[in-house]
């Protein structure tokens, strides 16, 4: 039981660290701009 809790907590902490690093490095801007272009291409505008 303790092993499962340790794995869950470790995974959540690792995810938070990676999200914070991505936001800090500006990676979300690239992902957002690509997602917008894909959506515009699907609609036929871009």
Helices and strands as residue ranges (DSSP letters): H 2-25, H 27-43
